[in-house]
Amino acid sequence: MRAFRAELRKDDEILTVLDLSGVPHMDSTCLGEIVNFHARCQGSHARLVLAAPSPRVADLLHMTRIDTLLTIAPTLDAALAP
């Protein structure tokens, strides 16, 4: 978890894509870290895109209405497209 937090706190990129394709499930701690990083991105005019969430993770993002707050791309290629 520490390595994940450290990666999320890096803000030297204009676009940050978080590839969720290998994430089978997510808990509230992870969701909180993603939302906190999203807030930091907005403060620095950077952009966060979540890419390729599994159906279970996509359902969680929808249930928590985080999908209305964040940009979610169906694939990594779509997230990286201009």
Contacts in CASP RR format, 6 or more apart in sequence:
PFRMAT RR
TARGET T0000
AUTHOR 0000-0000-0000
METHOD contacts of the structure
MODEL  1
MRAFRAELRKDDEILTVLDLSGVPHMDSTCLGEIVNFHARCQGSHARLVL
AAPSPRVADLLHMTRIDTLLTIAPTLDAALAP
1 29 0 8 1.000
4 30 0 8 1.000
4 33 0 8 1.000
5 33 0 8 1.000
8 18 0 8 1.000
8 33 0 8 1.000
8 34 0 8 1.000
8 36 0 8 1.000
8 37 0 8 1.000
9 37 0 8 1.000
9 40 0 8 1.000
10 16 0 8 1.000
11 40 0 8 1.000
11 41 0 8 1.000
11 44 0 8 1.000
11 46 0 8 1.000
13 46 0 8 1.000
14 45 0 8 1.000
14 46 0 8 1.000
14 47 0 8 1.000
15 46 0 8 1.000
15 47 0 8 1.000
15 49 0 8 1.000
16 37 0 8 1.000
16 41 0 8 1.000
16 46 0 8 1.000
16 47 0 8 1.000
16 48 0 8 1.000
16 49 0 8 1.000
17 48 0 8 1.000
17 49 0 8 1.000
17 50 0 8 1.000
17 51 0 8 1.000
17 73 0 8 1.000
17 76 0 8 1.000
17 79 0 8 1.000
17 80 0 8 1.000
18 34 0 8 1.000
18 48 0 8 1.000
18 49 0 8 1.000
18 50 0 8 1.000
18 51 0 8 1.000
19 51 0 8 1.000
19 52 0 8 1.000
19 76 0 8 1.000
19 79 0 8 1.000
20 26 0 8 1.000
20 50 0 8 1.000
20 51 0 8 1.000
20 52 0 8 1.000
20 53 0 8 1.000
20 54 0 8 1.000
20 57 0 8 1.000
21 51 0 8 1.000
21 52 0 8 1.000
21 53 0 8 1.000
21 54 0 8 1.000
21 76 0 8 1.000
22 52 0 8 1.000
22 54 0 8 1.000
23 53 0 8 1.000
23 54 0 8 1.000
23 57 0 8 1.000
24 54 0 8 1.000
24 56 0 8 1.000
24 57 0 8 1.000
25 54 0 8 1.000
25 56 0 8 1.000
25 57 0 8 1.000
25 60 0 8 1.000
26 57 0 8 1.000
26 60 0 8 1.000
31 60 0 8 1.000
31 64 0 8 1.000
31 66 0 8 1.000
34 48 0 8 1.000
34 50 0 8 1.000
34 66 0 8 1.000
34 70 0 8 1.000
35 66 0 8 1.000
35 69 0 8 1.000
35 70 0 8 1.000
37 48 0 8 1.000
38 48 0 8 1.000
38 69 0 8 1.000
38 70 0 8 1.000
40 46 0 8 1.000
41 47 0 8 1.000
41 48 0 8 1.000
47 71 0 8 1.000
48 70 0 8 1.000
48 71 0 8 1.000
49 70 0 8 1.000
49 71 0 8 1.000
49 72 0 8 1.000
49 73 0 8 1.000
49 79 0 8 1.000
50 61 0 8 1.000
50 70 0 8 1.000
50 71 0 8 1.000
50 72 0 8 1.000
50 73 0 8 1.000
50 79 0 8 1.000
51 72 0 8 1.000
51 73 0 8 1.000
51 75 0 8 1.000
51 76 0 8 1.000
51 78 0 8 1.000
51 79 0 8 1.000
51 80 0 8 1.000
52 73 0 8 1.000
52 74 0 8 1.000
52 75 0 8 1.000
52 76 0 8 1.000
52 79 0 8 1.000
53 61 0 8 1.000
53 72 0 8 1.000
58 67 0 8 1.000
58 72 0 8 1.000
60 66 0 8 1.000
61 67 0 8 1.000
61 70 0 8 1.000
61 72 0 8 1.000
73 79 0 8 1.000
END
